[in-house]
């Protein structure tokens, strides 16, 4: 029997996934079924691009529903009082300065289910987070990224 992957996340992250799941099940699924019905009415399905597109979207929606259900079922909620206050850990926002030029960046380390780099949330599985985990304010760290090495100094952890 395969071991299910655990998805660490905040309570807010779990609620966001639950909301997305509800939207997919109650709204998006119905929209796709309606698109399929309309496309079927166009006749010959072998040359019907609208039908093919709707079926592809249906497969995507059903796959996403399955993924979200799995993430929610295997969620491990990170509680605020369990978090380290003096070291980089899941749920903490870390600010660091890139050396030597001094560009400052801040990221919140979250589970992979919540990661959204555009919102400043990076996965605990990302190269940056892996390099910073357990480090403290003032530590200088070499981060291995796909673009090469990056040296940083941690300036704050919240």
C-alpha positions in Angstrom: 0.0 0.0 0.0 1.4 3.4 -1.0 2.0 6.0 1.7 -0.1 9.1 1.0 1.8 12.4 0.8 1.0 14.8 3.7 0.3 18.4 2.6 1.4 20.9 5.3 -0.7 24.1 5.2 -2.2 26.8 7.2 -5.9 26.8 8.1 -6.4 29.7 5.7 -4.7 27.7 2.9 -7.0 24.7 3.6 -10.0 26.9 3.5 -8.9 28.4 0.2 -8.6 24.9 -1.3 -12.0 23.9 0.1 -13.5 27.0 -1.6 -11.9 26.2 -4.9 -13.1 22.6 -4.6 -16.7 23.8 -3.9 -16.6 26.1 -6.9 -15.3 23.4 -9.2 -18.0 20.9 -8.1 -21.0 23.3 -8.0 -20.2 25.8 -10.8 -17.5 24.8 -13.1 -18.6 21.2 -13.5 -22.1 22.3 -14.5 -20.7 24.8 -17.0 -18.6 22.2 -18.7 -21.5 19.7 -18.9 -23.5 22.4 -20.6 -20.7 23.1 -23.1 -20.6 19.4 -23.9 -24.4 19.4 -24.5 -24.2 22.4 -26.8 -21.2 21.0 -28.7 -23.0 17.7 -29.2 -25.9 19.5 -30.9 -23.5 20.7 -33.6 -23.5 17.2 -35.1 -20.6 15.0 -36.2 -18.4 14.6 -33.1 -15.3 13.4 -35.1 -14.8 16.9 -36.5 -16.2 18.9 -33.7 -13.5 21.1 -32.1 -16.0 22.6 -29.6 -16.8 19.1 -28.3 -13.1 18.1 -28.1 -12.3 21.3 -26.2 -15.2 20.8 -23.8 -14.1 17.2 -23.1 -10.5 18.4 -22.4 -11.8 21.0 -20.0 -14.0 18.3 -18.3 -10.9 16.1 -17.9 -8.9 19.0 -16.4 -11.7 19.9 -14.0 -12.2 16.3 -12.8 -8.5 15.9 -12.4 -8.3 19.1 -10.3 -11.2 18.0 -8.2 -9.4 14.7 -7.4 -6.2 16.5 -6.6 -7.9 19.0 -4.3 -9.8 16.2 -2.5 -6.5 14.4 -1.9 -4.8 17.5 -0.6 -7.6 18.4 1.7 -7.9 14.7 3.0 -4.1 14.6 3.7 -3.8 18.2 5.0 -1.7 18.7 8.1 -2.6 22.1 9.6 0.3 24.1 10.9 -0.7 25.8 14.1 0.8 29.2 15.0 2.0 28.0 18.4 3.9 25.1 16.8 6.1 27.4 14.7 9.6 28.3 15.6 10.0 32.0 16.3 13.7 32.3 15.9 14.4 30.2 12.8 13.0 29.9 9.3 10.2 27.3 9.4 6.9 26.5 7.7 4.4 29.4 8.1 7.0 32.0 8.7 7.9 35.0 6.6 11.6 35.4 5.9 13.2 38.5 4.6 16.7 38.3 3.2 19.2 40.5 1.4 20.8 39.1 -1.7 24.6 39.5 -1.5 26.5 41.5 -2.5 24.2 43.9 -4.2 21.6 44.1 -1.5 18.3 43.4 -3.2 15.8 42.6 -0.4 13.1 39.9 -0.8 10.5 38.5 1.5 8.7 35.2 1.2 6.3 33.2 3.4 7.3 29.5 3.5 4.1 27.4 3.0 3.3 23.9 2.0 3.3 23.0 -1.7 -0.5 23.1 -1.8 -0.5 26.8 -0.9 2.5 28.0 -2.9 2.0 31.1 -5.0 5.2 33.0 -5.8 3.2 35.9 -7.2 1.7 36.4 -3.7 5.1 35.9 -2.0 4.4 32.4 -0.9 7.0 29.8 -1.7 6.8 26.0 -1.2 8.8 24.4 1.5 10.0 22.0 -1.3 11.5 24.9 -3.3 15.3 25.3 -3.5 15.2 28.7 -1.6 13.0 27.4 1.2 15.0 24.2 1.6 18.2 26.2 1.9 16.7 28.7 4.4 14.9 26.2 6.7 16.2 26.2 10.2 18.5 29.2 9.7 18.3 32.3 11.9 18.5 36.1 11.5 22.0 37.1 10.5 22.9 33.8 8.9 24.5 33.9 5.5 23.2 31.1 3.2 24.1 29.8 -0.2 21.0 29.0 -2.1 21.1 26.6 -5.1 18.6 27.8 -7.7 18.0 26.6 -11.3 19.8 29.8 -12.4 22.9 29.1 -10.3 24.0 29.9 -6.7 22.7 32.9 -4.8 24.2 34.1 -1.5 21.8 35.8 0.9 21.8 37.1 4.5 18.6 36.6 6.6 17.4 40.0 8.0 14.2 39.1 9.7 11.8 36.2 10.4 8.1 36.9 11.3 
